[in-house]
Amino acid sequence: MSDPRTRLSPYMNFAKVGTDARFNLASSGVLNCTFADLQPDWSRLELHGPNSYGYMPLRERIGARFGIPASAVVTAEGCSMANHLALAAVVDPGDEVVLEEPTYELITSTLLYLGAELKRVQRRPEAGWRLEPDAFAAAIGPKTKLVVLTNLHNPTSAFDDPAAIEQVIAAADRVGAKVLIDEVYLELTFGDGAPRTAYRAKGNVIVTSSLTKAYGVSGLRCGWILATPDLAERMRRLVDLYYSVAPFVTDGLSLQAFDRLPSLRARAKTLMDANRAAYRELIGEHPALDGSLGEIGTTVFPRLRAGRGDAFCDMLKARYETGVVPGRYFERPDHIRIGLAGEPGQTREALSRLAEALQAWI
């Protein structure tokens, strides 16, 4: 493996050490909540307990939420580790993987780390970045081992119609390939509280998700995989190689977080409604940008009409103390990703500064 991307993730490094601007629009997850928001029952928590291959009450709770048995649920340290486990259980060196472009950089880096051969399918801005099943069907062939999608799409927040996803699933099934769908942002669409997923108990679909992005409980690292029981068991055994055992206390807190989802969802909606309104007011259809705010999601991914994303982001941070994500981390160097899930006052000030920077950029 001579490609340096097989040993590291450029985006994750940026996310950890490059988002220190005074006003942050780089985060894609809902503002972290506090214990006051979570309201845990401390009497139910223990420091140690039986969770060697996943805390069974937590697996059962996730399974019940989606109407599947606990045997089809794998718990993981966030959606990122869920993706890693799922990919590692399916992909061998040299396997062909059909992958959307643009996509979440960590997925690409993980596939390269695993030695996959990538075949890319474009999501087109003129199609609203939405899934175009015929393009994927054309790319899927007899050598395809896996197809990887994100829904809501990362980084654009485009929502994919279930019928379009089913067409891709059917095309993969015809050649014996599996489909992995990262649904971590799909949690944001559960306005009525009813969960939705493309996973089916019998079939070729694997789903990953977590509570992190939609509910502001990133510190719990409550991620999961939905897979057929035989494949789920293979993923659980891979945990032995990667991190052995998850912290039991966070498993217990994660179980309680499911009791608080209605209030955490309402909190997230309040934040998002305020921030999206501020974006429409302060940025809107800015002449320096090409790309509109969608109907849902925590991020917007516009194209700069002039210049490169890195240069603009450097200027924005240096002169306006504001941070966004350079589009090169999502394979579009002339774009920027703007997060809209932070504290409303801070977000509004950040958007105001972004508008000033865009005006100076023209």
C-alpha positions in Angstrom: 0.0 0.0 0.0 2.1 2.9 -1.3 -0.8 5.5 -1.4 -0.4 7.6 1.8 -4.2 7.9 2.0 -4.2 4.2 3.1 -2.7 5.1 6.4 -4.5 8.3 7.4 -7.6 10.4 6.9 -6.9 14.0 5.8 -10.4 15.1 6.7 -10.5 13.6 10.2 -7.2 15.4 10.9 -8.7 18.6 9.8 -11.9 18.0 11.9 -9.8 17.4 15.0 -7.1 20.1 14.7 -8.2 22.5 12.0 -11.6 23.8 13.2 -10.4 26.1 15.9 -11.8 29.3 14.5 -13.6 31.6 16.9 -16.8 31.2 14.9 -17.3 27.6 13.7 -19.4 26.6 10.7 -17.3 23.5 10.1 -19.2 21.0 12.3 -21.9 18.9 10.6 -23.4 17.6 13.8 -26.0 19.1 16.1 -24.6 21.2 18.9 -23.4 18.9 21.8 -26.0 18.6 24.5 -25.2 18.6 28.2 -26.1 16.3 31.1 -28.9 18.7 31.8 -30.3 18.0 28.3 -29.8 14.3 28.7 -31.1 14.1 32.3 -29.5 10.7 33.0 -30.6 8.5 35.9 -27.3 8.0 37.6 -28.7 5.2 39.8 -29.0 3.1 36.6 -25.3 3.4 35.6 -22.5 1.1 36.4 -18.8 1.4 35.5 -18.4 -2.2 34.5 -20.8 -4.7 33.0 -21.4 -7.4 30.3 -20.8 -5.8 26.9 -18.0 -7.9 25.4 -19.8 -8.1 22.0 -22.2 -5.2 22.6 -24.4 -4.4 25.6 -27.4 -6.6 24.9 -30.1 -4.1 26.3 -28.7 -1.5 23.9 -28.6 -3.9 20.9 -32.2 -4.9 21.8 -33.3 -1.3 22.0 -31.8 -0.4 18.6 -33.3 -3.6 17.1 -36.8 -2.8 18.5 -36.6 0.7 17.1 -36.2 -0.7 13.6 -38.3 -3.9 14.0 -35.4 -6.3 13.8 -33.8 -8.8 16.2 -30.8 -8.0 18.3 -28.8 -10.6 16.4 -28.9 -8.2 13.4 -27.5 -5.3 15.4 -23.8 -4.5 15.9 -23.0 -1.6 18.2 -19.9 0.4 17.4 -18.0 3.5 18.5 -19.8 6.0 16.4 -20.9 5.8 12.8 -17.2 6.1 11.7 -16.3 2.8 13.4 -19.6 1.3 12.3 -18.5 2.0 8.7 -15.1 0.6 9.3 -16.4 -2.6 10.7 -18.9 -3.0 8.0 -16.4 -2.4 5.2 -13.8 -4.6 6.8 -16.2 -7.5 7.1 -17.1 -7.3 3.4 -14.1 -6.0 1.4 -11.0 -7.9 0.7 -7.9 -6.4 -1.1 -8.6 -6.0 -4.8 -12.4 -6.1 -4.5 -14.3 -3.7 -6.7 -16.4 -1.2 -4.7 -18.8 1.3 -6.5 -18.7 4.5 -4.5 -20.5 7.8 -5.0 -18.6 11.0 -5.7 -18.5 13.3 -3.8 -18.6 11.4 -0.5 -17.4 11.4 3.0 -13.6 11.3 2.9 -13.2 8.8 5.7 -15.2 6.2 3.7 -12.8 6.7 0.8 -9.7 6.4 3.0 -11.0 3.4 4.8 -11.7 1.6 1.5 -8.2 2.4 0.3 -6.8 1.2 3.6 -8.6 -2.1 3.0 -7.1 -2.4 -0.5 -10.4 -1.9 -2.5 -10.5 -0.9 -6.1 -12.8 2.0 -6.4 -15.2 2.7 -9.2 -16.8 6.2 -8.9 -20.3 7.3 -9.8 -20.9 11.0 -9.9 -23.7 12.8 -8.0 -24.4 15.8 -10.2 -25.3 19.2 -8.8 -27.6 19.8 -11.8 -29.6 16.8 -10.4 -29.7 18.3 -7.0 -26.9 15.8 -5.9 -29.6 13.2 -5.7 -29.1 9.5 -6.5 -29.5 8.7 -10.1 -30.1 4.9 -10.2 -29.3 4.4 -13.9 -25.8 5.7 -13.4 -25.1 3.3 -10.6 -26.7 0.4 -12.4 -24.4 1.1 -15.4 -21.3 1.0 -13.0 -22.3 -2.2 -11.2 -20.8 -5.2 -12.9 -19.9 -8.9 -12.3 -16.7 -7.8 -10.4 -18.6 -5.5 -8.0 -18.4 -6.6 -4.4 -20.0 -3.6 -2.7 -21.9 -0.4 -3.4 -21.5 2.4 -0.9 -24.0 5.3 -0.5 -24.8 8.0 2.1 -28.3 9.2 2.8 -28.8 12.0 3.6 -25.9 12.6 1.2 -22.7 13.8 2.8 -21.7 16.6 2.2 -24.7 18.0 0.4 -27.6 16.9 2.6 -29.5 15.7 -0.5 -32.3 13.2 0.4 -32.6 10.1 -1.8 -36.0 8.8 -2.7 -36.5 5.3 -1.3 -37.6 4.1 -4.8 -34.2 5.2 -6.2 -32.3 3.4 -3.5 -34.3 0.3 -4.1 -33.3 0.4 -7.8 -29.6 0.5 -6.8 -30.2 -2.3 -4.3 -31.8 -4.5 -7.0 -29.0 -3.8 -9.5 -26.4 -4.9 -6.9 -28.4 -7.9 -6.0 -28.4 -9.1 -9.6 -24.6 -9.5 -9.5 -24.4 -10.8 -5.9 -23.1 -7.5 -4.5 -24.0 -5.9 -1.2 -25.0 -2.3 -0.6 -23.8 -0.3 2.4 -25.8 2.9 3.2 -24.6 5.3 5.8 -27.8 6.7 7.2 -26.3 8.8 10.1 -27.9 12.1 8.8 -31.2 10.3 8.0 -32.0 10.6 11.7 -32.6 14.3 11.0 -35.7 13.5 8.9 -37.6 11.7 11.7 -39.8 14.7 12.4 -42.6 12.4 13.5 -40.3 10.2 15.6 -40.9 7.2 13.3 -37.5 5.8 12.2 -36.8 4.9 8.6 -34.2 2.8 7.1 -33.3 1.0 3.9 -32.3 -2.2 5.8 -34.4 -5.3 5.2 -34.1 -8.5 7.3 -33.6 -10.6 4.2 -31.5 -9.0 1.6 -28.1 -7.5 0.5 -28.3 -4.2 2.5 -26.1 -3.1 5.3 -26.9 0.1 7.2 -24.8 2.2 9.5 -25.8 5.1 11.7 -25.5 6.6 15.2 -27.1 9.1 17.6 -24.1 11.5 17.1 -25.1 13.9 14.2 -28.8 14.4 14.9 -29.0 14.5 18.7 -25.9 16.2 20.0 -24.6 13.2 22.0 -21.3 12.8 20.2 -19.5 12.0 23.5 -21.4 8.7 23.8 -20.2 7.4 20.5 -23.4 5.4 20.1 -23.1 3.9 16.6 -24.6 0.8 15.1 -24.8 -1.5 12.1 -27.9 -3.3 10.8 -26.9 -6.5 8.9 -28.0 -10.1 8.4 -27.2 -12.0 11.6 -24.4 -14.0 10.0 -22.7 -10.9 8.8 -23.4 -9.1 12.0 -21.6 -11.8 13.9 -18.5 -11.4 11.6 -18.5 -7.7 12.4 -18.7 -8.3 16.1 -15.7 -10.6 16.0 -13.7 -7.9 14.1 -14.2 -5.7 17.2 -11.6 -8.0 18.9 -9.0 -6.6 16.5 -9.9 -2.9 16.6 -10.8 -1.9 20.1 -11.7 -5.0 22.1 -14.5 -3.7 24.3 -16.5 -0.4 24.3 -16.7 1.7 27.5 -19.6 0.2 29.5 -20.7 3.5 31.1 -21.3 5.1 27.7 -23.3 2.0 26.6 -25.5 2.6 29.7 -25.8 6.3 28.9 -26.6 5.6 25.3 -29.4 3.3 26.4 -30.9 6.1 28.4 -30.4 8.5 25.5 -33.0 6.5 23.5 -35.5 7.4 26.3 -34.8 11.1 25.6 -35.0 11.1 21.8 -38.2 13.1 21.6 -36.8 16.0 23.7 -33.4 15.8 22.0 -35.1 15.8 18.6 -37.1 18.9 19.6 -33.9 20.6 20.8 -32.2 19.8 17.4 -35.2 21.1 15.5 -35.1 24.4 17.4 -31.4 24.9 16.6 -31.8 23.9 13.0 -34.8 26.1 12.3 -33.1 29.2 13.7 -29.9 28.5 11.8 -31.5 27.7 8.5 -33.6 30.9 8.7 -30.4 32.8 9.4 -28.7 31.3 6.4 -31.6 32.2 4.1 -31.5 35.8 5.5 -27.8 36.4 5.5 -26.5 34.2 2.7 -29.5 33.2 0.6 -28.6 33.2 -3.1 -25.3 35.0 -2.7 -23.7 36.1 -6.0 -20.4 34.6 -4.9 -22.0 31.2 -4.5 -23.6 28.6 -6.8 -25.9 26.3 -4.8 -29.0 26.7 -2.7 -29.9 25.6 0.8 -31.9 22.3 0.6 -35.0 21.5 2.5 -33.4 19.4 5.3 -30.0 18.6 6.7 -27.2 20.2 8.8 -25.0 21.2 5.9 -25.0 23.1 2.6 -22.3 22.6 0.0 -22.2 25.6 -2.4 -19.6 26.2 -5.2 -17.5 29.3 -5.1 -18.0 31.1 -8.5 -14.4 32.3 -8.3 -11.3 30.9 -6.8 -10.5 27.8 -4.7 -12.0 26.7 -1.5 -8.7 26.5 0.4 -7.8 30.0 -0.4 -11.2 31.3 0.6 -11.2 29.3 3.8 -7.8 30.6 4.7 -8.9 34.2 4.2 -12.2 33.6 6.1 -10.4 32.2 9.1 -7.6 34.8 9.1 -9.6 37.9 8.6 -13.1 37.0 9.9 -12.2 34.4 12.6 -14.7 32.0 11.0 -14.2 28.4 9.8 -15.9 26.3 7.1 -14.7 23.1 5.5 -12.7 23.3 2.3 -14.4 21.4 -0.5 -11.3 19.4 -1.4 -12.0 17.2 1.6 -15.1 16.1 -0.4 -13.4 16.0 -3.8 -14.7 19.4 -4.9 -11.9 22.0 -4.3 -14.1 24.8 -5.7 -16.8 24.2 -3.0 -17.1 24.8 0.7 -19.2 22.9 3.3 -21.1 25.1 5.7 -22.5 23.6 8.9 -25.8 24.8 10.3 -26.3 22.9 13.5 -24.5 25.1 16.1 -25.6 27.5 18.8 -27.9 30.0 17.0 -26.3 33.2 18.2 -22.8 32.0 17.3 -24.0 30.6 14.0 -25.8 33.8 13.1 -22.6 35.8 13.8 -20.5 33.3 11.8 -22.9 33.6 8.9 -22.8 37.3 9.0 -19.0 37.2 8.9 -19.2 34.6 6.1 -21.4 37.0 4.1 -18.9 39.8 4.6 -16.0 37.5 3.4 -18.0 36.5 0.3 -18.7 40.1 -0.6 -15.0 40.8 -0.3 -14.2 37.7 -2.4 -16.3 38.9 -5.4 
